[in-house]
């Protein structure tokens, strides 16, 4: 049986997705790419902010340390 730290995998995939537009030269900052969760969170979207906070805190409801 393979044991995988899913939190780490999700963080890695999220970072890849959010930074892909920067690497491709479409935008200079991921917040400027409208198809990105990071951009939505920075813009104030509550659901996106909650998801980002969950990733940063490992799924807990508290704020990141």
Order of alpha helices (4+ residues) and beta strands (2+ residues): alpha-alpha-alpha
